């Protein structure tokens, strides 16, 4: 069981507070009706992080939470969160593209292509991957090996999926709600940045000391702050200039 330092504790509390503020905002402003899986994703992040946090506390009466401060739990959590990201993307495709058959068909092809790549490549690696001899399964070294082996595949597929959805929304100039826009604007840069950081860390090019070591954590806090602010904005639909006319024309030409 590991114990958090005061600074790490502050970051954990800040992150949980921002997630909770986002969830409450989604409900109060009625954004949740157009982003159910996004709410499920945030709720899962909140719950799993809370359980992991409780597992770091020393009192004996909290010993029941020790199993949540283990790498096995972290692996399962990451698998669930990766799945929920794909679910968020699937819901966005259904809600943003369903009124426009041509754009919807293209978006669905992109979704299944990215999903297929993530599933097949992960299963292919998992079939032959084991923890190397001499490495404890519940050690930081094992976690680093897992991250460097599996995460790049899933992260690549997830990143390009959200990039493609954003590109299609812009190309067809689709009308979307402000919270759907916030979800896309939030996921695309953080996924790209996370992929870059992961690749640099795998290649041992990421700083191990200094202020840059936690740059990805601060980027994540900024993302949560942006989502919290967006969740409390009044519900509205954003229609790009000429959006409806272009989508109608494209749909008719493909129909």
Rosetta constraint file for C-alpha pairs under 8 A:
AtomPair CA 1 CA 55 HARMONIC 7.03 0.50
AtomPair CA 1 CA 56 HARMONIC 6.00 0.50
AtomPair CA 1 CA 66 HARMONIC 6.58 0.50
AtomPair CA 1 CA 69 HARMONIC 6.29 0.50
AtomPair CA 1 CA 70 HARMONIC 7.61 0.50
AtomPair CA 2 CA 56 HARMONIC 5.41 0.50
AtomPair CA 2 CA 69 HARMONIC 7.45 0.50
AtomPair CA 3 CA 56 HARMONIC 4.93 0.50
AtomPair CA 3 CA 57 HARMONIC 6.57 0.50
AtomPair CA 3 CA 58 HARMONIC 7.63 0.50
AtomPair CA 4 CA 8 HARMONIC 5.69 0.50
AtomPair CA 4 CA 9 HARMONIC 5.73 0.50
AtomPair CA 4 CA 56 HARMONIC 6.69 0.50
AtomPair CA 5 CA 9 HARMONIC 6.03 0.50
AtomPair CA 6 CA 10 HARMONIC 6.21 0.50
AtomPair CA 7 CA 11 HARMONIC 6.35 0.50
AtomPair CA 8 CA 12 HARMONIC 6.16 0.50
AtomPair CA 9 CA 13 HARMONIC 6.21 0.50
AtomPair CA 10 CA 14 HARMONIC 6.09 0.50
AtomPair CA 11 CA 15 HARMONIC 6.11 0.50
AtomPair CA 12 CA 16 HARMONIC 6.22 0.50
AtomPair CA 12 CA 53 HARMONIC 7.93 0.50
AtomPair CA 13 CA 17 HARMONIC 6.03 0.50
AtomPair CA 14 CA 18 HARMONIC 6.22 0.50
AtomPair CA 14 CA 221 HARMONIC 7.88 0.50
AtomPair CA 15 CA 19 HARMONIC 6.26 0.50
AtomPair CA 15 CA 221 HARMONIC 6.31 0.50
AtomPair CA 15 CA 224 HARMONIC 7.09 0.50
AtomPair CA 16 CA 20 HARMONIC 6.12 0.50
AtomPair CA 16 CA 46 HARMONIC 6.14 0.50
AtomPair CA 16 CA 49 HARMONIC 7.89 0.50
AtomPair CA 16 CA 50 HARMONIC 7.82 0.50
AtomPair CA 17 CA 21 HARMONIC 6.09 0.50
AtomPair CA 18 CA 22 HARMONIC 6.15 0.50
AtomPair CA 18 CA 224 HARMONIC 5.86 0.50
AtomPair CA 18 CA 225 HARMONIC 6.13 0.50
AtomPair CA 18 CA 228 HARMONIC 6.03 0.50
AtomPair CA 19 CA 23 HARMONIC 6.27 0.50
AtomPair CA 19 CA 42 HARMONIC 6.54 0.50
AtomPair CA 19 CA 43 HARMONIC 7.92 0.50
AtomPair CA 19 CA 46 HARMONIC 6.63 0.50
AtomPair CA 19 CA 224 HARMONIC 6.48 0.50
AtomPair CA 19 CA 228 HARMONIC 6.99 0.50
AtomPair CA 20 CA 24 HARMONIC 6.21 0.50
AtomPair CA 20 CA 46 HARMONIC 7.52 0.50
AtomPair CA 21 CA 25 HARMONIC 6.06 0.50
AtomPair CA 21 CA 228 HARMONIC 5.79 0.50
AtomPair CA 22 CA 26 HARMONIC 6.13 0.50
AtomPair CA 22 CA 224 HARMONIC 7.86 0.50
AtomPair CA 22 CA 227 HARMONIC 6.23 0.50
AtomPair CA 22 CA 228 HARMONIC 4.14 0.50
AtomPair CA 22 CA 229 HARMONIC 7.46 0.50
AtomPair CA 22 CA 230 HARMONIC 7.98 0.50
AtomPair CA 22 CA 231 HARMONIC 5.49 0.50
AtomPair CA 22 CA 232 HARMONIC 7.50 0.50
AtomPair CA 23 CA 27 HARMONIC 6.47 0.50
AtomPair CA 23 CA 39 HARMONIC 6.53 0.50
AtomPair CA 23 CA 42 HARMONIC 7.33 0.50
AtomPair CA 23 CA 43 HARMONIC 7.60 0.50
AtomPair CA 23 CA 228 HARMONIC 7.93 0.50
AtomPair CA 23 CA 231 HARMONIC 7.60 0.50
AtomPair CA 24 CA 28 HARMONIC 6.08 0.50
AtomPair CA 25 CA 29 HARMONIC 5.76 0.50
AtomPair CA 25 CA 30 HARMONIC 7.93 0.50
AtomPair CA 25 CA 31 HARMONIC 7.85 0.50
AtomPair CA 25 CA 228 HARMONIC 7.11 0.50
AtomPair CA 25 CA 231 HARMONIC 4.76 0.50
AtomPair CA 25 CA 232 HARMONIC 4.75 0.50
AtomPair CA 26 CA 30 HARMONIC 5.72 0.50
AtomPair CA 26 CA 31 HARMONIC 4.74 0.50
AtomPair CA 26 CA 32 HARMONIC 5.04 0.50
AtomPair CA 26 CA 39 HARMONIC 7.74 0.50
AtomPair CA 26 CA 231 HARMONIC 5.13 0.50
AtomPair CA 26 CA 232 HARMONIC 6.97 0.50
AtomPair CA 27 CA 31 HARMONIC 6.38 0.50
AtomPair CA 27 CA 32 HARMONIC 5.69 0.50
AtomPair CA 28 CA 232 HARMONIC 7.74 0.50
AtomPair CA 29 CA 231 HARMONIC 7.13 0.50
AtomPair CA 29 CA 232 HARMONIC 6.23 0.50
AtomPair CA 29 CA 233 HARMONIC 7.17 0.50
AtomPair CA 29 CA 234 HARMONIC 6.11 0.50
AtomPair CA 29 CA 235 HARMONIC 6.34 0.50
AtomPair CA 30 CA 235 HARMONIC 7.07 0.50
AtomPair CA 31 CA 35 HARMONIC 6.79 0.50
AtomPair CA 31 CA 179 HARMONIC 6.59 0.50
AtomPair CA 31 CA 231 HARMONIC 7.08 0.50
AtomPair CA 31 CA 235 HARMONIC 6.41 0.50
AtomPair CA 32 CA 36 HARMONIC 5.53 0.50
AtomPair CA 32 CA 39 HARMONIC 6.73 0.50
AtomPair CA 34 CA 95 HARMONIC 7.28 0.50
AtomPair CA 34 CA 180 HARMONIC 7.65 0.50
AtomPair CA 35 CA 39 HARMONIC 6.51 0.50
AtomPair CA 35 CA 88 HARMONIC 7.49 0.50
AtomPair CA 35 CA 91 HARMONIC 7.21 0.50
AtomPair CA 35 CA 92 HARMONIC 7.54 0.50
AtomPair CA 35 CA 179 HARMONIC 7.99 0.50
AtomPair CA 35 CA 180 HARMONIC 7.28 0.50
AtomPair CA 36 CA 40 HARMONIC 6.32 0.50
AtomPair CA 37 CA 41 HARMONIC 5.98 0.50
AtomPair CA 37 CA 84 HARMONIC 6.94 0.50
AtomPair CA 37 CA 87 HARMONIC 6.29 0.50
AtomPair CA 37 CA 88 HARMONIC 5.17 0.50
AtomPair CA 37 CA 91 HARMONIC 7.06 0.50
AtomPair CA 38 CA 42 HARMONIC 6.27 0.50
AtomPair CA 38 CA 84 HARMONIC 7.89 0.50
AtomPair CA 38 CA 85 HARMONIC 7.93 0.50
AtomPair CA 38 CA 88 HARMONIC 5.59 0.50
AtomPair CA 39 CA 43 HARMONIC 6.03 0.50
AtomPair CA 40 CA 44 HARMONIC 6.07 0.50
AtomPair CA 40 CA 84 HARMONIC 7.67 0.50
AtomPair CA 41 CA 45 HARMONIC 6.30 0.50
AtomPair CA 41 CA 81 HARMONIC 6.65 0.50
AtomPair CA 41 CA 84 HARMONIC 5.74 0.50
AtomPair CA 41 CA 85 HARMONIC 7.16 0.50
AtomPair CA 41 CA 88 HARMONIC 7.86 0.50
AtomPair CA 42 CA 46 HARMONIC 6.10 0.50
AtomPair CA 43 CA 47 HARMONIC 6.09 0.50
AtomPair CA 44 CA 48 HARMONIC 5.96 0.50
AtomPair CA 44 CA 81 HARMONIC 7.42 0.50
AtomPair CA 45 CA 49 HARMONIC 5.92 0.50
AtomPair CA 45 CA 81 HARMONIC 7.46 0.50
AtomPair CA 46 CA 50 HARMONIC 6.04 0.50
AtomPair CA 47 CA 51 HARMONIC 6.24 0.50
AtomPair CA 48 CA 52 HARMONIC 6.16 0.50
AtomPair CA 48 CA 77 HARMONIC 6.92 0.50
AtomPair CA 49 CA 53 HARMONIC 5.99 0.50
AtomPair CA 50 CA 54 HARMONIC 6.17 0.50
AtomPair CA 51 CA 55 HARMONIC 6.28 0.50
AtomPair CA 51 CA 65 HARMONIC 6.66 0.50
AtomPair CA 51 CA 68 HARMONIC 5.83 0.50
AtomPair CA 51 CA 69 HARMONIC 7.76 0.50
AtomPair CA 52 CA 56 HARMONIC 6.79 0.50
AtomPair CA 52 CA 65 HARMONIC 7.55 0.50
AtomPair CA 52 CA 68 HARMONIC 4.88 0.50
AtomPair CA 52 CA 69 HARMONIC 4.90 0.50
AtomPair CA 53 CA 57 HARMONIC 7.13 0.50
AtomPair CA 53 CA 69 HARMONIC 7.41 0.50
AtomPair CA 54 CA 62 HARMONIC 7.11 0.50
AtomPair CA 54 CA 65 HARMONIC 6.01 0.50
AtomPair CA 54 CA 66 HARMONIC 7.74 0.50
AtomPair CA 54 CA 68 HARMONIC 7.90 0.50
AtomPair CA 55 CA 62 HARMONIC 7.20 0.50
AtomPair CA 55 CA 63 HARMONIC 7.24 0.50
AtomPair CA 55 CA 64 HARMONIC 7.90 0.50
AtomPair CA 55 CA 65 HARMONIC 4.58 0.50
AtomPair CA 55 CA 66 HARMONIC 4.42 0.50
AtomPair CA 55 CA 67 HARMONIC 6.94 0.50
AtomPair CA 55 CA 68 HARMONIC 5.62 0.50
AtomPair CA 55 CA 69 HARMONIC 4.93 0.50
AtomPair CA 56 CA 66 HARMONIC 7.19 0.50
AtomPair CA 56 CA 69 HARMONIC 6.46 0.50
AtomPair CA 57 CA 62 HARMONIC 6.96 0.50
AtomPair CA 58 CA 62 HARMONIC 7.25 0.50
AtomPair CA 58 CA 63 HARMONIC 7.79 0.50
AtomPair CA 59 CA 63 HARMONIC 7.13 0.50
AtomPair CA 62 CA 66 HARMONIC 7.45 0.50
AtomPair CA 65 CA 69 HARMONIC 7.35 0.50
AtomPair CA 66 CA 70 HARMONIC 7.40 0.50
AtomPair CA 67 CA 73 HARMONIC 7.24 0.50
AtomPair CA 68 CA 73 HARMONIC 5.68 0.50
AtomPair CA 68 CA 74 HARMONIC 7.75 0.50
AtomPair CA 69 CA 73 HARMONIC 7.11 0.50
AtomPair CA 69 CA 74 HARMONIC 7.78 0.50
AtomPair CA 70 CA 74 HARMONIC 6.49 0.50
AtomPair CA 70 CA 138 HARMONIC 6.92 0.50
AtomPair CA 71 CA 75 HARMONIC 6.09 0.50
AtomPair CA 71 CA 138 HARMONIC 5.63 0.50
AtomPair CA 71 CA 139 HARMONIC 7.43 0.50
AtomPair CA 71 CA 143 HARMONIC 6.84 0.50
AtomPair CA 72 CA 76 HARMONIC 6.48 0.50
AtomPair CA 72 CA 138 HARMONIC 7.20 0.50
AtomPair CA 73 CA 77 HARMONIC 6.08 0.50
AtomPair CA 74 CA 78 HARMONIC 6.13 0.50
AtomPair CA 75 CA 79 HARMONIC 6.30 0.50
AtomPair CA 76 CA 80 HARMONIC 6.28 0.50
AtomPair CA 77 CA 81 HARMONIC 6.16 0.50
AtomPair CA 78 CA 82 HARMONIC 6.03 0.50
AtomPair CA 79 CA 83 HARMONIC 6.30 0.50
AtomPair CA 80 CA 84 HARMONIC 6.22 0.50
AtomPair CA 81 CA 85 HARMONIC 6.24 0.50
AtomPair CA 82 CA 86 HARMONIC 6.67 0.50
AtomPair CA 82 CA 154 HARMONIC 7.41 0.50
AtomPair CA 82 CA 158 HARMONIC 7.99 0.50
AtomPair CA 83 CA 87 HARMONIC 6.35 0.50
AtomPair CA 84 CA 88 HARMONIC 6.10 0.50
AtomPair CA 85 CA 89 HARMONIC 6.30 0.50
AtomPair CA 85 CA 158 HARMONIC 7.31 0.50
AtomPair CA 86 CA 90 HARMONIC 6.13 0.50
AtomPair CA 86 CA 115 HARMONIC 7.49 0.50
AtomPair CA 86 CA 158 HARMONIC 6.93 0.50
AtomPair CA 87 CA 91 HARMONIC 6.16 0.50
AtomPair CA 88 CA 92 HARMONIC 6.18 0.50
AtomPair CA 89 CA 93 HARMONIC 6.24 0.50
AtomPair CA 89 CA 111 HARMONIC 7.73 0.50
AtomPair CA 89 CA 161 HARMONIC 7.47 0.50
AtomPair CA 89 CA 162 HARMONIC 6.77 0.50
AtomPair CA 89 CA 165 HARMONIC 7.86 0.50
AtomPair CA 90 CA 94 HARMONIC 6.30 0.50
AtomPair CA 90 CA 111 HARMONIC 7.08 0.50
AtomPair CA 91 CA 95 HARMONIC 6.11 0.50
AtomPair CA 92 CA 96 HARMONIC 5.66 0.50
AtomPair CA 92 CA 97 HARMONIC 7.83 0.50
AtomPair CA 92 CA 180 HARMONIC 7.29 0.50
AtomPair CA 93 CA 97 HARMONIC 5.44 0.50
AtomPair CA 93 CA 98 HARMONIC 7.23 0.50
AtomPair CA 93 CA 104 HARMONIC 6.96 0.50
AtomPair CA 93 CA 107 HARMONIC 6.43 0.50
AtomPair CA 93 CA 108 HARMONIC 7.16 0.50
AtomPair CA 93 CA 165 HARMONIC 7.37 0.50
AtomPair CA 94 CA 98 HARMONIC 5.25 0.50
AtomPair CA 94 CA 104 HARMONIC 7.56 0.50
AtomPair CA 96 CA 169 HARMONIC 7.93 0.50
AtomPair CA 96 CA 174 HARMONIC 7.13 0.50
AtomPair CA 96 CA 175 HARMONIC 7.38 0.50
AtomPair CA 96 CA 176 HARMONIC 6.10 0.50
AtomPair CA 97 CA 101 HARMONIC 7.24 0.50
AtomPair CA 97 CA 103 HARMONIC 6.04 0.50
AtomPair CA 97 CA 104 HARMONIC 4.67 0.50
AtomPair CA 97 CA 107 HARMONIC 7.60 0.50
AtomPair CA 97 CA 174 HARMONIC 7.61 0.50
AtomPair CA 98 CA 104 HARMONIC 5.73 0.50
AtomPair CA 99 CA 104 HARMONIC 7.83 0.50
AtomPair CA 100 CA 104 HARMONIC 5.94 0.50
AtomPair CA 100 CA 247 HARMONIC 6.84 0.50
AtomPair CA 100 CA 248 HARMONIC 7.54 0.50
AtomPair CA 100 CA 251 HARMONIC 6.03 0.50
AtomPair CA 101 CA 105 HARMONIC 6.09 0.50
AtomPair CA 101 CA 251 HARMONIC 6.13 0.50
AtomPair CA 101 CA 255 HARMONIC 7.82 0.50
AtomPair CA 102 CA 106 HARMONIC 6.57 0.50
AtomPair CA 102 CA 250 HARMONIC 6.94 0.50
AtomPair CA 102 CA 251 HARMONIC 5.21 0.50
AtomPair CA 102 CA 254 HARMONIC 5.82 0.50
AtomPair CA 102 CA 255 HARMONIC 7.37 0.50
AtomPair CA 103 CA 107 HARMONIC 6.16 0.50
AtomPair CA 103 CA 168 HARMONIC 7.39 0.50
AtomPair CA 103 CA 172 HARMONIC 7.17 0.50
AtomPair CA 103 CA 251 HARMONIC 7.46 0.50
AtomPair CA 104 CA 108 HARMONIC 6.13 0.50
AtomPair CA 105 CA 109 HARMONIC 6.37 0.50
AtomPair CA 106 CA 110 HARMONIC 6.43 0.50
AtomPair CA 107 CA 111 HARMONIC 6.22 0.50
AtomPair CA 107 CA 164 HARMONIC 7.90 0.50
AtomPair CA 107 CA 165 HARMONIC 6.67 0.50
AtomPair CA 107 CA 168 HARMONIC 7.36 0.50
AtomPair CA 108 CA 112 HARMONIC 6.26 0.50
AtomPair CA 109 CA 113 HARMONIC 6.08 0.50
AtomPair CA 110 CA 114 HARMONIC 6.18 0.50
AtomPair CA 110 CA 161 HARMONIC 6.84 0.50
AtomPair CA 110 CA 164 HARMONIC 7.26 0.50
AtomPair CA 111 CA 115 HARMONIC 6.05 0.50
AtomPair CA 111 CA 161 HARMONIC 6.34 0.50
AtomPair CA 112 CA 116 HARMONIC 5.78 0.50
AtomPair CA 113 CA 117 HARMONIC 6.19 0.50
AtomPair CA 114 CA 118 HARMONIC 6.28 0.50
AtomPair CA 114 CA 157 HARMONIC 5.07 0.50
AtomPair CA 114 CA 158 HARMONIC 7.06 0.50
AtomPair CA 114 CA 160 HARMONIC 7.47 0.50
AtomPair CA 114 CA 161 HARMONIC 6.06 0.50
AtomPair CA 115 CA 119 HARMONIC 6.14 0.50
AtomPair CA 115 CA 157 HARMONIC 6.93 0.50
AtomPair CA 116 CA 120 HARMONIC 5.90 0.50
AtomPair CA 117 CA 121 HARMONIC 5.89 0.50
AtomPair CA 117 CA 157 HARMONIC 6.68 0.50
AtomPair CA 118 CA 122 HARMONIC 5.96 0.50
AtomPair CA 118 CA 153 HARMONIC 6.08 0.50
AtomPair CA 118 CA 154 HARMONIC 5.11 0.50
AtomPair CA 118 CA 157 HARMONIC 5.75 0.50
AtomPair CA 119 CA 123 HARMONIC 6.07 0.50
AtomPair CA 120 CA 124 HARMONIC 5.98 0.50
AtomPair CA 121 CA 125 HARMONIC 6.26 0.50
AtomPair CA 121 CA 153 HARMONIC 6.77 0.50
AtomPair CA 122 CA 126 HARMONIC 6.00 0.50
AtomPair CA 122 CA 150 HARMONIC 6.41 0.50
AtomPair CA 122 CA 153 HARMONIC 6.91 0.50
AtomPair CA 122 CA 154 HARMONIC 7.37 0.50
AtomPair CA 123 CA 127 HARMONIC 6.00 0.50
AtomPair CA 124 CA 128 HARMONIC 7.35 0.50
AtomPair CA 125 CA 129 HARMONIC 5.93 0.50
AtomPair CA 125 CA 150 HARMONIC 7.46 0.50
AtomPair CA 126 CA 130 HARMONIC 7.95 0.50
AtomPair CA 131 CA 135 HARMONIC 6.58 0.50
AtomPair CA 131 CA 136 HARMONIC 7.85 0.50
AtomPair CA 131 CA 137 HARMONIC 6.50 0.50
AtomPair CA 131 CA 142 HARMONIC 6.67 0.50
AtomPair CA 135 CA 139 HARMONIC 7.32 0.50
AtomPair CA 135 CA 141 HARMONIC 6.93 0.50
AtomPair CA 135 CA 142 HARMONIC 6.39 0.50
AtomPair CA 136 CA 141 HARMONIC 7.72 0.50
AtomPair CA 136 CA 142 HARMONIC 6.61 0.50
AtomPair CA 137 CA 142 HARMONIC 5.70 0.50
AtomPair CA 138 CA 142 HARMONIC 6.62 0.50
AtomPair CA 138 CA 143 HARMONIC 7.60 0.50
AtomPair CA 139 CA 143 HARMONIC 6.49 0.50
AtomPair CA 140 CA 144 HARMONIC 6.14 0.50
AtomPair CA 141 CA 145 HARMONIC 6.27 0.50
AtomPair CA 142 CA 146 HARMONIC 6.16 0.50
AtomPair CA 143 CA 147 HARMONIC 6.11 0.50
AtomPair CA 144 CA 148 HARMONIC 6.10 0.50
AtomPair CA 145 CA 149 HARMONIC 6.05 0.50
AtomPair CA 146 CA 150 HARMONIC 5.95 0.50
AtomPair CA 146 CA 151 HARMONIC 7.45 0.50
AtomPair CA 147 CA 151 HARMONIC 5.05 0.50
AtomPair CA 147 CA 152 HARMONIC 7.54 0.50
AtomPair CA 148 CA 152 HARMONIC 6.66 0.50
AtomPair CA 148 CA 198 HARMONIC 7.36 0.50
AtomPair CA 148 CA 199 HARMONIC 7.96 0.50
AtomPair CA 148 CA 202 HARMONIC 5.87 0.50
AtomPair CA 149 CA 153 HARMONIC 7.97 0.50
AtomPair CA 150 CA 154 HARMONIC 6.81 0.50
AtomPair CA 151 CA 155 HARMONIC 5.72 0.50
AtomPair CA 152 CA 156 HARMONIC 5.79 0.50
AtomPair CA 152 CA 195 HARMONIC 6.89 0.50
AtomPair CA 152 CA 198 HARMONIC 7.39 0.50
AtomPair CA 152 CA 199 HARMONIC 7.67 0.50
AtomPair CA 153 CA 157 HARMONIC 6.40 0.50
AtomPair CA 154 CA 158 HARMONIC 6.11 0.50
AtomPair CA 155 CA 159 HARMONIC 5.84 0.50
AtomPair CA 155 CA 191 HARMONIC 7.14 0.50
AtomPair CA 155 CA 195 HARMONIC 6.45 0.50
AtomPair CA 156 CA 160 HARMONIC 6.23 0.50
AtomPair CA 156 CA 195 HARMONIC 7.11 0.50
AtomPair CA 157 CA 161 HARMONIC 6.04 0.50
AtomPair CA 158 CA 162 HARMONIC 6.38 0.50
AtomPair CA 158 CA 191 HARMONIC 7.65 0.50
AtomPair CA 159 CA 163 HARMONIC 6.14 0.50
AtomPair CA 159 CA 188 HARMONIC 6.54 0.50
AtomPair CA 159 CA 191 HARMONIC 5.41 0.50
AtomPair CA 159 CA 192 HARMONIC 6.24 0.50
AtomPair CA 160 CA 164 HARMONIC 5.83 0.50
AtomPair CA 161 CA 165 HARMONIC 6.26 0.50
AtomPair CA 162 CA 166 HARMONIC 6.12 0.50
AtomPair CA 162 CA 184 HARMONIC 6.81 0.50
AtomPair CA 162 CA 187 HARMONIC 7.06 0.50
AtomPair CA 162 CA 188 HARMONIC 5.93 0.50
AtomPair CA 163 CA 167 HARMONIC 6.07 0.50
AtomPair CA 163 CA 188 HARMONIC 5.90 0.50
AtomPair CA 164 CA 168 HARMONIC 6.07 0.50
AtomPair CA 165 CA 169 HARMONIC 6.17 0.50
AtomPair CA 166 CA 170 HARMONIC 6.28 0.50
AtomPair CA 166 CA 184 HARMONIC 6.44 0.50
AtomPair CA 167 CA 171 HARMONIC 5.95 0.50
AtomPair CA 168 CA 172 HARMONIC 5.95 0.50
AtomPair CA 168 CA 173 HARMONIC 7.89 0.50
AtomPair CA 169 CA 173 HARMONIC 5.51 0.50
AtomPair CA 169 CA 174 HARMONIC 5.20 0.50
AtomPair CA 170 CA 174 HARMONIC 6.80 0.50
AtomPair CA 172 CA 243 HARMONIC 6.98 0.50
AtomPair CA 172 CA 246 HARMONIC 6.58 0.50
AtomPair CA 172 CA 247 HARMONIC 5.63 0.50
AtomPair CA 172 CA 250 HARMONIC 7.91 0.50
AtomPair CA 173 CA 239 HARMONIC 7.61 0.50
AtomPair CA 173 CA 240 HARMONIC 5.78 0.50
AtomPair CA 173 CA 241 HARMONIC 7.83 0.50
AtomPair CA 173 CA 242 HARMONIC 7.43 0.50
AtomPair CA 173 CA 243 HARMONIC 4.46 0.50
AtomPair CA 173 CA 244 HARMONIC 7.35 0.50
AtomPair CA 173 CA 246 HARMONIC 7.05 0.50
AtomPair CA 173 CA 247 HARMONIC 6.85 0.50
AtomPair CA 174 CA 239 HARMONIC 6.86 0.50
AtomPair CA 174 CA 240 HARMONIC 7.07 0.50
AtomPair CA 174 CA 243 HARMONIC 5.76 0.50
AtomPair CA 174 CA 244 HARMONIC 6.98 0.50
AtomPair CA 174 CA 247 HARMONIC 6.81 0.50
AtomPair CA 175 CA 237 HARMONIC 6.57 0.50
AtomPair CA 175 CA 238 HARMONIC 5.46 0.50
AtomPair CA 175 CA 239 HARMONIC 4.36 0.50
AtomPair CA 175 CA 240 HARMONIC 6.56 0.50
AtomPair CA 175 CA 243 HARMONIC 6.75 0.50
AtomPair CA 175 CA 244 HARMONIC 7.30 0.50
AtomPair CA 176 CA 180 HARMONIC 6.30 0.50
AtomPair CA 176 CA 181 HARMONIC 6.65 0.50
AtomPair CA 176 CA 237 HARMONIC 5.53 0.50
AtomPair CA 176 CA 238 HARMONIC 5.36 0.50
AtomPair CA 176 CA 239 HARMONIC 6.76 0.50
AtomPair CA 177 CA 181 HARMONIC 6.37 0.50
AtomPair CA 177 CA 235 HARMONIC 7.21 0.50
AtomPair CA 177 CA 236 HARMONIC 5.65 0.50
AtomPair CA 177 CA 237 HARMONIC 4.11 0.50
AtomPair CA 177 CA 238 HARMONIC 5.57 0.50
AtomPair CA 178 CA 182 HARMONIC 6.23 0.50
AtomPair CA 178 CA 230 HARMONIC 7.71 0.50
AtomPair CA 178 CA 235 HARMONIC 6.76 0.50
AtomPair CA 178 CA 236 HARMONIC 5.94 0.50
AtomPair CA 178 CA 237 HARMONIC 6.06 0.50
AtomPair CA 178 CA 238 HARMONIC 6.24 0.50
AtomPair CA 179 CA 183 HARMONIC 6.18 0.50
AtomPair CA 179 CA 230 HARMONIC 6.44 0.50
AtomPair CA 179 CA 231 HARMONIC 6.64 0.50
AtomPair CA 179 CA 235 HARMONIC 7.64 0.50
AtomPair CA 180 CA 184 HARMONIC 6.41 0.50
AtomPair CA 181 CA 185 HARMONIC 6.02 0.50
AtomPair CA 182 CA 186 HARMONIC 5.83 0.50
AtomPair CA 182 CA 226 HARMONIC 7.95 0.50
AtomPair CA 182 CA 227 HARMONIC 6.70 0.50
AtomPair CA 182 CA 230 HARMONIC 6.53 0.50
AtomPair CA 183 CA 187 HARMONIC 6.04 0.50
AtomPair CA 183 CA 227 HARMONIC 7.44 0.50
AtomPair CA 184 CA 188 HARMONIC 5.98 0.50
AtomPair CA 185 CA 189 HARMONIC 6.98 0.50
AtomPair CA 186 CA 190 HARMONIC 6.51 0.50
AtomPair CA 186 CA 223 HARMONIC 6.08 0.50
AtomPair CA 186 CA 226 HARMONIC 7.59 0.50
AtomPair CA 186 CA 227 HARMONIC 7.32 0.50
AtomPair CA 187 CA 191 HARMONIC 5.85 0.50
AtomPair CA 188 CA 192 HARMONIC 6.24 0.50
AtomPair CA 189 CA 193 HARMONIC 5.96 0.50
AtomPair CA 190 CA 194 HARMONIC 5.88 0.50
AtomPair CA 190 CA 219 HARMONIC 7.26 0.50
AtomPair CA 190 CA 220 HARMONIC 7.15 0.50
AtomPair CA 190 CA 223 HARMONIC 7.46 0.50
AtomPair CA 191 CA 195 HARMONIC 6.09 0.50
AtomPair CA 192 CA 196 HARMONIC 6.31 0.50
AtomPair CA 193 CA 197 HARMONIC 6.18 0.50
AtomPair CA 193 CA 216 HARMONIC 7.69 0.50
AtomPair CA 194 CA 198 HARMONIC 6.00 0.50
AtomPair CA 194 CA 216 HARMONIC 7.00 0.50
AtomPair CA 195 CA 199 HARMONIC 6.17 0.50
AtomPair CA 196 CA 200 HARMONIC 6.22 0.50
AtomPair CA 197 CA 201 HARMONIC 6.05 0.50
AtomPair CA 197 CA 206 HARMONIC 7.14 0.50
AtomPair CA 197 CA 216 HARMONIC 7.46 0.50
AtomPair CA 198 CA 202 HARMONIC 6.05 0.50
AtomPair CA 199 CA 203 HARMONIC 6.22 0.50
AtomPair CA 200 CA 204 HARMONIC 6.05 0.50
AtomPair CA 200 CA 205 HARMONIC 4.91 0.50
AtomPair CA 200 CA 206 HARMONIC 5.19 0.50
AtomPair CA 201 CA 205 HARMONIC 5.78 0.50
AtomPair CA 201 CA 206 HARMONIC 4.92 0.50
AtomPair CA 206 CA 213 HARMONIC 7.42 0.50
AtomPair CA 207 CA 212 HARMONIC 6.47 0.50
AtomPair CA 207 CA 213 HARMONIC 5.74 0.50
AtomPair CA 208 CA 213 HARMONIC 5.74 0.50
AtomPair CA 209 CA 213 HARMONIC 5.97 0.50
AtomPair CA 211 CA 215 HARMONIC 7.09 0.50
AtomPair CA 214 CA 218 HARMONIC 6.57 0.50
AtomPair CA 215 CA 219 HARMONIC 6.19 0.50
AtomPair CA 216 CA 220 HARMONIC 6.19 0.50
AtomPair CA 217 CA 221 HARMONIC 6.33 0.50
AtomPair CA 218 CA 222 HARMONIC 6.23 0.50
AtomPair CA 219 CA 223 HARMONIC 6.28 0.50
AtomPair CA 220 CA 224 HARMONIC 6.28 0.50
AtomPair CA 221 CA 225 HARMONIC 6.13 0.50
AtomPair CA 222 CA 226 HARMONIC 6.14 0.50
AtomPair CA 223 CA 227 HARMONIC 6.22 0.50
AtomPair CA 224 CA 228 HARMONIC 6.03 0.50
AtomPair CA 225 CA 229 HARMONIC 6.20 0.50
AtomPair CA 226 CA 230 HARMONIC 6.11 0.50
AtomPair CA 227 CA 231 HARMONIC 5.95 0.50
AtomPair CA 228 CA 232 HARMONIC 6.72 0.50
AtomPair CA 229 CA 233 HARMONIC 6.81 0.50
AtomPair CA 239 CA 243 HARMONIC 6.14 0.50
AtomPair CA 239 CA 244 HARMONIC 7.50 0.50
AtomPair CA 242 CA 246 HARMONIC 6.15 0.50
AtomPair CA 243 CA 247 HARMONIC 6.19 0.50
AtomPair CA 244 CA 248 HARMONIC 6.01 0.50
AtomPair CA 245 CA 249 HARMONIC 6.18 0.50
AtomPair CA 246 CA 250 HARMONIC 6.13 0.50
AtomPair CA 247 CA 251 HARMONIC 5.98 0.50
AtomPair CA 248 CA 252 HARMONIC 6.11 0.50
AtomPair CA 249 CA 253 HARMONIC 6.20 0.50
AtomPair CA 250 CA 254 HARMONIC 6.21 0.50
AtomPair CA 251 CA 255 HARMONIC 5.90 0.50
